[in-house]
Amino acid sequence: MAAVIFDLDGTLIDSAADIHAAVNLLLAEEGHPGLTRAQVTAMIGNGVGVLLDRVIATAGLDPAQKDRLLTRFMLIYERASATLTQVYDGVPAALTALSNAGLALGLCTNKPLRPTLAVLRALGWQDHFASVICGDSLPTRKPDPAMLQACIAGVGGGPVLYVGDSEVDSETAQAAGIGFLLFTQGYRKSPVEDLNPLASFDRYADLPGLVARWMG
């Protein structure tokens, strides 16, 4: 069965505000004044462990305390992982259109499973995705292709396109040997052309047409 697999943060949802709030609550507990939203947004994309490495380095915290800080961050974030998070315009209609076209949907994100499921429940998306692979589902994370390959197997192993917003997503699709569609309103830092997508889009109303073009 043909399928479209999505990244989550920066692709379907803008979760930066909730992640920023959780980071600053953690830092407040450590006696640090906090980081700006722009600083934290730039840290998103490589998984929560890398996020905490970057927070620790930027805030000047003790790297030896990472395990404790990571555990505490996850408790803070899981309690409010969808409070400020926003769905990008047009996403629900695009997901419905793709499903109605007979495509399976999958989710492949470096976000850990528990906050991912919390976000999906909050948005009423529990049943949208035939396969959900998260940053703690396997020993490796994106851009290693194993997560995406597992998600492809979970949706049936047919023709697949991957939709993401970042350099990590582009590298993952390339490593897995599948086509990549780039949503340009997410957390990307590089020019569009550097990510080598099949196509890019800034409106979800355009996605079903792009999928039909490149899936055909």
C-alpha positions as CSV (number, residue, x, y, z in Angstrom):
1,M,0.0,0.0,0.0
2,A,1.3,3.4,-0.9
3,A,1.9,5.7,2.0
4,V,3.0,9.2,3.2
5,I,5.1,9.4,6.3
6,F,5.5,12.6,8.3
7,D,7.9,14.1,10.7
8,L,6.0,15.8,13.6
9,D,7.7,18.8,15.1
10,G,8.1,21.6,12.6
11,T,6.2,19.6,10.0
12,L,2.6,18.9,11.3
13,I,2.8,21.0,14.5
14,D,4.7,24.0,15.8
15,S,5.7,22.7,19.2
16,A,8.5,25.1,19.9
17,A,6.5,27.1,22.5
18,D,5.8,24.1,24.7
19,I,9.4,22.8,24.4
20,H,10.7,26.3,25.2
21,A,8.5,26.6,28.2
22,A,9.6,23.2,29.5
23,V,13.3,24.1,29.0
24,N,12.9,27.3,30.9
25,L,11.1,25.7,33.8
26,L,14.0,23.2,34.0
27,L,16.5,26.1,33.9
28,A,14.6,28.0,36.5
29,E,14.9,25.1,38.9
30,E,18.6,25.2,38.2
31,G,18.8,28.9,39.0
32,H,19.3,29.9,35.4
33,P,17.4,32.9,33.9
34,G,16.4,30.9,30.8
35,L,16.9,30.9,27.1
36,T,15.0,32.7,24.3
37,R,12.4,30.9,22.2
38,A,14.7,31.4,19.1
39,Q,17.6,29.7,21.0
40,V,15.5,26.7,21.9
41,T,13.8,26.4,18.5
42,A,17.3,26.2,16.9
43,M,18.0,23.2,19.2
44,I,15.0,21.1,18.1
45,G,15.3,18.2,15.6
46,N,17.9,15.7,16.6
47,G,16.1,14.2,19.6
48,V,15.7,15.1,23.2
49,G,19.1,14.0,24.2
50,V,20.8,16.3,21.8
51,L,18.4,19.1,22.8
52,L,19.5,18.7,26.4
53,D,23.2,18.6,25.3
54,R,22.7,22.0,23.6
55,V,20.7,23.4,26.6
56,I,23.4,22.4,29.0
57,A,26.2,23.8,26.8
58,T,24.4,27.1,26.2
59,A,23.3,27.6,29.8
60,G,26.6,26.5,31.2
61,L,25.3,23.6,33.3
62,D,27.3,20.6,34.4
63,P,27.3,18.0,31.6
64,A,27.8,15.3,34.3
65,Q,24.2,16.1,35.4
66,K,22.7,15.3,32.0
67,D,20.8,12.1,33.1
68,R,19.2,13.9,36.0
69,L,18.3,17.0,33.9
70,L,17.0,14.8,31.1
71,T,14.7,12.9,33.4
72,R,13.4,16.1,35.0
73,F,12.9,17.7,31.6
74,M,10.8,14.8,30.4
75,L,8.6,15.0,33.5
76,I,8.0,18.7,32.9
77,Y,7.4,18.4,29.2
78,E,5.1,15.4,29.4
79,R,2.8,17.3,31.7
80,A,2.3,20.1,29.2
81,S,3.4,18.8,25.7
82,A,0.4,20.2,23.9
83,T,-0.6,23.3,25.9
84,L,0.9,25.9,23.5
85,T,1.5,23.6,20.5
86,Q,-0.3,24.7,17.3
87,V,-1.2,22.6,14.2
88,Y,0.0,24.2,11.0
89,D,-2.8,25.6,8.8
90,G,-4.3,23.1,6.5
91,V,-2.8,20.0,8.1
92,P,-6.1,18.3,9.1
93,A,-7.7,18.7,5.6
94,A,-4.5,17.5,3.9
95,L,-4.3,14.4,6.1
96,T,-8.0,13.6,5.4
97,A,-7.5,14.1,1.6
98,L,-4.5,11.8,1.6
99,S,-6.4,9.1,3.5
100,N,-9.4,9.5,1.2
101,A,-7.1,9.0,-1.7
102,G,-6.3,5.5,-0.3
103,L,-2.9,6.3,1.1
104,A,-1.7,5.0,4.5
105,L,-0.2,7.6,6.8
106,G,2.8,7.1,9.1
107,L,4.7,9.2,11.7
108,C,8.5,9.1,12.1
109,T,9.7,11.6,14.7
110,N,12.7,12.0,17.0
111,K,10.3,13.1,19.7
112,P,10.1,10.4,22.4
113,L,7.0,8.1,22.4
114,R,5.2,9.4,25.5
115,P,5.0,13.1,24.6
116,T,4.3,12.1,21.0
117,L,1.3,10.1,22.1
118,A,0.2,12.9,24.4
119,V,0.2,15.3,21.5
120,L,-1.7,12.9,19.3
121,R,-4.3,12.4,22.0
122,A,-4.7,16.2,22.6
123,L,-5.2,16.7,18.9
124,G,-7.5,13.8,18.4
125,W,-5.1,12.2,16.0
126,Q,-4.7,8.8,17.8
127,D,-6.1,6.9,14.8
128,H,-4.6,8.9,12.0
129,F,-1.3,6.9,11.6
130,A,-0.9,3.3,10.7
131,S,2.7,3.3,12.1
132,V,4.3,5.6,14.7
133,I,8.0,5.4,15.2
134,C,9.6,7.7,17.8
135,G,13.0,8.7,19.0
136,D,13.1,6.0,21.7
137,S,11.5,3.3,19.6
138,L,14.9,2.0,18.3
139,P,18.5,2.3,19.5
140,T,19.2,4.9,16.8
141,R,17.5,8.1,15.7
142,K,17.2,10.1,12.5
143,P,19.1,10.8,10.4
144,D,20.0,7.1,10.7
145,P,17.5,5.5,8.3
146,A,16.4,2.6,10.6
147,M,13.5,4.6,12.1
148,L,12.1,5.5,8.7
149,Q,12.6,2.0,7.4
150,A,10.7,0.6,10.4
151,C,7.9,3.1,9.8
152,I,7.8,2.0,6.1
153,A,7.5,-1.6,7.2
154,G,4.7,-0.6,9.6
155,V,2.6,1.1,6.9
156,G,2.9,-2.0,4.6
157,G,6.2,-1.5,2.7
158,G,4.7,0.0,-0.4
159,P,5.8,3.2,-2.3
160,V,6.5,5.9,0.2
161,L,7.1,9.6,0.4
162,Y,8.6,11.3,3.5
163,V,7.4,14.8,4.5
164,G,9.6,16.8,6.8
165,D,10.9,20.3,7.6
166,S,14.5,20.0,8.4
167,E,18.0,19.0,7.4
168,V,17.7,15.9,9.6
169,D,14.6,14.8,7.7
170,S,16.3,15.4,4.3
171,E,19.3,13.3,5.4
172,T,17.0,10.6,6.7
173,A,15.0,10.3,3.5
174,Q,18.2,10.3,1.4
175,A,19.7,7.6,3.6
176,A,16.6,5.5,3.3
177,G,16.4,6.0,-0.5
178,I,13.0,7.5,-0.6
179,G,11.6,10.8,-2.0
180,F,11.4,13.8,0.3
181,L,8.9,16.6,0.3
182,L,9.9,19.7,2.3
183,F,7.5,21.9,4.3
184,T,9.3,25.2,4.4
185,Q,7.6,26.8,7.4
186,G,9.2,24.6,10.1
187,Y,12.6,24.6,11.8
188,R,14.9,24.4,8.8
189,K,18.1,26.4,9.0
190,S,19.5,25.9,5.5
191,P,18.3,27.2,2.1
192,V,15.6,25.0,0.5
193,E,17.9,23.9,-2.3
194,D,20.5,22.6,0.1
195,L,18.0,20.0,1.3
196,N,17.4,18.6,-2.2
197,P,13.7,17.8,-1.9
198,L,11.6,16.5,-4.8
199,A,9.5,19.5,-4.1
200,S,8.9,22.1,-1.4
201,F,5.6,23.7,-0.2
202,D,4.5,26.3,2.3
203,R,0.8,25.6,2.3
204,Y,-0.7,22.2,3.2
205,A,-3.4,22.7,0.6
206,D,-0.7,22.0,-2.0
207,L,0.5,18.7,-0.4
208,P,-2.1,16.3,-1.8
209,G,-1.3,17.5,-5.4
210,L,2.4,17.1,-4.8
211,V,1.9,13.6,-3.4
212,A,-0.2,12.6,-6.4
213,R,2.4,14.0,-8.8
214,W,5.4,12.3,-7.2
215,M,3.7,9.1,-6.1
216,G,2.4,8.5,-9.7
